[in-house]
């Protein structure tokens, strides 16, 4: 829509300039034919007026095109920002808030370096220990009677595991 408006403005500017050039040219011809003694001065004045009109037309067209381009860029940037904000709010924000909440909850429940036993362990922590690999590449797993065995999960992995397993409450 903006491009159509800019194109229409450019066409109108070109038509106005063409009309002005035709009018100035016809008036200069009539004045030069009426007085043959001053033909050299009238031709020089008509050529200078045509140059001025052409310069004005070029400036108007350039200004119209620049304004159209700026408006299009602004519209595109605004649309991209709206899409980014909507995607962030709908998709990223809930996941990040749940992850932060789970990391904070895990910080209060997790004692680093201590293996959790089956009786006192958080069920979500047990599920996370069975399914999530930690930084070192080893996997925590649950042994009967011993609880969760292996490297203690870091807070980031626990947060991811809670985000993944919390709705199902796997044990």
N, C-alpha and C positions, 0 to 999 in steps of 0.2 A: 504494500500500500504506500509506503514511504517512497519506494523507488518510482512508482507510478506518478506520485505527486511531484517528485523532483524532475522526472522526464517531462511532465506537462509544463512545469515552470520553465524548463530550458527551451522547450518548443515555443512557448509564448514569448520568451525573450528574443529568440531568433526571429520570429515573425515581426515583432515590434522593430527590431533593428533593420530588417529588410524594408519595412514600410518607410522608416525614417530615411534610409539610403535612397529609395526611389523618389521620395518627396524632395529631398535635398538635391538630387541629380536633376530632376525635372525643373525645379526652380532655377538652378544654375544654368541650365540650357536656355530657358526662356530669357533670363537676364542677359546672357551672352549674345543671343540672337538679336535682342533689341538694341544693343549698343555695340557696334563693331569696333569702335575706337578703344574701348576698355576691355577687350577680350582677354588680354594676357593677365590682367589683375583679377578678373572674375574667375578664370580657370584656376589660378593659384589659390584663390580663396575657397573655391568649391572643392578642390583636391584636399586642402587642409581640413575642411569640415568633414569630408568623407573619412579621412584618417582618424579624426576625433570620434566620429560615430563608431567606426570599427573598433577602436580601442575600448570605448564604453561597452560595446556589445561583448567583446571578449572578457572584460572584467566582470560583467554581469553573469555571463555563462560560467566562468570559473567560480565565482562566489556561490552560485546556485549549486554547482556540483559539489563543492567542498562542504556546504551546509548539508546536503543530502547524505554524503558519506559519513559525516559526523553523526547525524541523526541515526543512520543505520547502525553504526558502531555502538552507539549508546543503547539502542534498543536490543541489539544482540547481547551486549554485556549484561544488561539488566535481566534478560531472559535466562542467560547462563547462571547468573547469581541466584535467581529464584529457584532454578532446578537444583543447584547445589544445596541450597538451604533446605528445600523440601526433602531431598534424598537424605541429607544429614539428619534431619529431625525424625524422619520416618524409619530409616534403616539403621543408621550408625548410632544415634543417641541412645536408644533402648539397650542395645548390646553393650555399649560402653558403660552405661550406668549400672547394668546388671553385673558386669565384670568387676567394676570398682567396688560395688556392694559386696560381692562374693570374696574379693581379695581382702577387704576390711574384716569380713566375718571370719575368713580363714586365718587372718593374723591373730585374732583373739582365740581361735580354737587350736591352732597348730603350735606345737612346741618343737622347733627345729632340732634335728639330731636325735630325737627320741622316737622309737617305733611305737605306733599306736596299737593297743591291744584290741581284740574284737569286742570286748565288753564296753570299753569306754570310748570307742572311736565313733565319730560322726558317720552315719550311714552314707552320706554323700561323699565323705572323704574315702571310705572304703571302696565305693564305686569308682571314684576317681583314681585310687591307687591301682585298681585292677585294669583300668583302661587307658591311662595316660602315661606316656613316656616322659621321663625327666631329662634335664639338660645332659647328663652324662651318658644317656642312651640306655641305661638300665631300666628295668620295669619293676615297679612295686607290684606285689601280688599277695593274695591272702592264702595263708596256710591254715588248715584246721588246727585249732587249739593254740595257734601262735599269733593270730591276728594278721596285721599287714606287715609283710616282711619286704625289705629292700630299702632303697634310698628314700629318704623323706622327700615328699613333694615340695617344690618351691611354691611361693605364694602365687606366682603367675599361672603355673600349671593348675593349682587348686582353683583359682578363679575361673580359668577356662573350663575345668572339669565341672565345677558347679554350674556354670552357664549351660553346659551341655547336658548334664545328668539331673539337674534339680527337678525339672518337671516330672520325670519318671520315678524319681527316688529309688534308683537301683541299689541293691545291697548285695 
